[in-house]
Amino acid sequence: MLTISQLAAYAGVTVRAVRHYHKVGLLPEPERDRSGYRTYDAAAVVRLIRIRTLADAGVPLARVQELLDADPDEFAGGVQEIDKDLRAEIRRLQDTRSRLARLAAGEHLALPQSVVGYLDRLRGLGVGERYIELERDAWIMIAAQVPDLIDSVIAKKHEELDDPDMVRLYSFFTGEPDWQVGDPRIVEVADILERLMIRAVEAGEVGADGFDDQFVALMDSTMLESAPGAELVLAILKERGWSGWTRIERVPADRLNTARDRTR
């Protein structure tokens, strides 16, 4: 008969492991003899070696008991199921490693790869990093609001970059967005935006965006606070009958006339 230390040595595990297997019910705990010691037989050694072998192979302890007591067919099926779970876990870990690698390579935190590619295209057009940061923060919030739609939204943005007007628009954002009253770029930006909006309306592309009014207001206020020139552009567009920045809409004529009367 063997002591717990001898059992552990024969099976190639620690005494602590043997006690843990007792605790979780994998290895029956023998009664104490008249001297107060627990003694083990060869069957305990065999079972402990089988437990160790399964555990070393990556079988979760919660599944070890099931496999120990299984017949050959059940054992094979159980191993296949565990292998399937392990392969799923490997894929998850590989995806995590890939995400970490992108972060280490300087990619943007909390952004889908499609958005990262779009921002890189803006850099290729010469857009300055200060404006890239503004777009990045906006896309982080948008991606969180519509995660299932973000890739299609970005695909549409790429299409828009094929428009010479859109390329011209972005050409104004090579430096700091700190335009002042009287800057000729402000009127030209408003002209371009109006042409883009007119084409969008004519194409039926202006409508529900999936955002609630509070989120739209947050996006607008963020842009206005970060880029003072945006407020000057919006003032011109409002005079021409347009409102909004994140959600651009045509102002009804009666509301526009009322607003003009109040400013006289």
N, C-alpha and C positions, 0 to 999 in steps of 0.2 A: 504493500500500500504506500501511497505517495503523500507527502506533505504538499501544501499549496505552493511552496517555493520550488519543489521538485517538479510538480505538475507544470508550472510556468516555464521552467527550464526545458523540459522535454518538448513542450509545444512551441517554444520560441517566442514567448510573450512575457510581459511583466506581471508581477503579482497584482499590481494595481489594475491591470487589464482583466485579470481573472475575477477580481472582486467586482469590477464594473459589469462583466458578463453575468455574474450572479445576480447583481442588482436589477438588470434589465430582463432577466429571465431566460437568457440564452443557454446558460450552463447551470444545470441543477446543483444546488448547494447541499452537500452531504451532511448528515447528522454528525455531531461531535462524538468522539469516542470517550471512553471512561477517563482518559487523561485530559479531556477538554479540547482535543485537536480535531480538525476536520481532515479526513484522509480520502484520497482519490484512487480510482482504479484505472486500468488501461482504457476502458470505455470513455472515461473522462478525458484522457489524453487525446484519443481519436476525435472526439467531438470538439475539443478545444482547437485542435489543428484544423479541422474543417471550418470552424468559425473564423480562425485567423486567415485562412486561405481565401474565404469569401470576402472578408473585410479588406484584405490586401488587394483584391481584384476590383475594389471600388463599389461593392454591393453595400448599400445603406444598411445599417444595423437593424432598421425597422423591417427589412426584407429578408434578413439572414435566417430568422426562425422559419419563415415560409419555405425557403429553399432547403433548409436542413431536413425538414419533414416531408419534402415532396418526392413523388415517384419520378422515374426518369423523364417521362413526357412532361410532367408539370415543371420539373427542374429546367428542362430545355426551354419551355415557354416562358418561365420566369426570367431566365437569363436574357432571352431575346427582348423582353419588355424592358428590363433594366438597361440593356444596351441602347434601346430606342430613346429612353429618358436621358442617358448619358450623351448621346449624339445631339439631342436637343440642347442640352446644357453646354456642350462644346460650341455649338453654333451661337448661343447667346454670349458666351465668353469671347468668341472671336469677334462678334459685333461690338462688344464693349471695348476690346483691344483696338479695333478699327476706329472707334470714336475717339479714344484716347490718343491714338496716333495723329488723327486730324487736328486735335487740340494742340498737341505738341508741335505740329507743323505750322501752327499759327492760324488755324481755321477759327471761325467765330463760335463762341459758346452760345448754345440755345438756338442755333439756326439750322434749318434743314440744308442739305447739300445743294439743293436747287437754288436757294437764296444766295448761298456763298458764291456759286457760279455766276449769278446775276451781278452781284457786287463786284466780282472780279472783272466782268465785262465793262462795268462803269469805270473801273480804274483804267481799263484799256482805252476808254474814250477820253481819259485825262481828267476825270472828275477828282477833285481834291479829297483828301482823307477826312477833313472836317465834315464835308457833306456826306461822305460815305458813312461816317459814324451816325449821322442823323438818320439816313436810310436804314442802316443796320438796326438801330434801336426801334424804328417803326416796324420793320419786318419781324423783329422778335415778338412784338406785341400782336401783330397780325397773325403770325404763324401759330401763336398760342390760342387765338380766337377761332381760327378756321384750319386746324391741322390737316383735315382731309382734303381741303381745297387749295392749299398753298402751292403745290406743284403746278396745278393748272393755272393759277393766278400768275405765277412766275413765267410760265410758258407764254402767256399773253403779254407780259412785260417785255419779253425778248422780241416778240413780234412787233411791238410798238417801237423798239429800238431800230427797226428797219426803216422807220419813217424819218426822213431828213429833218422834219420839224422837231422831232423828239431829240435827235442827235444834236441839233442846234441848241435846243433848250439846255441840255446837259453841258454844253460847251461854256455856259455862263457860270458853272459851278466848279471852277478850277481852283479858286482861292477861298478866302473866308466869306461866309454869307452875311456881309455887313453893309449892304448897300444903303445909301442915304437918299433923302428926297432930292430929286433933280438928276439922279443917275440915269442916263439914257437906257441902260440895260433893263430898267424896271418896266418901261413901256414896251420894249421889244419882247420881254418875257411874257407880259400880259397878252400881247398880240399872238404869240405862239400858242399860249395856253387856250386862248379863245378859239383859234383855228382847230386845235385838237379836240376841244369840247364840242364844237359844231359838228365835226366829223363823227364824233362818238354818238351824238344825238341822232344824226342822220342814219347811222348804222344800227341804231337801236341798242347800243351798248351801255346806255345809262339807265340804271334801275336799281333793284335791291342788291345790296352788297353783303348781306349777312351780318352786319354790325348793328348793334343798338345805338340809339342816339347818344347815350352817355360815352360810349367808346369813341364814336366819331368826334364828339366834343373834346375828348382827351387828346386824340391824335392831332386835331386842329390846334389846340392850345400849345401842345408840345412844339409843333412846327413854328408857330408864331413867336414863342419864347426863344427858340434856338436860332431862328433866322429872321431878324428884324425886317429885312427887305421883303419877306413874304407878306407882311401886313400891307405894305405899299402896293404890292401887286394885287392883293385881294381888293383893295379899295378901288382900283381901276376896274377890275372885273365886275365889282358890285355896281359901279356906275353904268356898266354896259349891260347889266341884267343877269349877272351870274352870282351865285353865292356858294360858300363852302370851299374846302380844300381837299379833305379826305373824300367827301361825298359832294361832288360839284353838281349843282342843280340850276336850272333856268328859273329866275325869279319872275313870277307872274307880273304882267304889265301894271295891274292895279296896285300891287305892293310896291313895285319899283317907283311909280309916280308918287305914291304916298311918302316914300322915303326921300324922294327928291324935294317934295314940298316942305318936309320938316327941316331940310338943310338950307332953305332959302330965308 
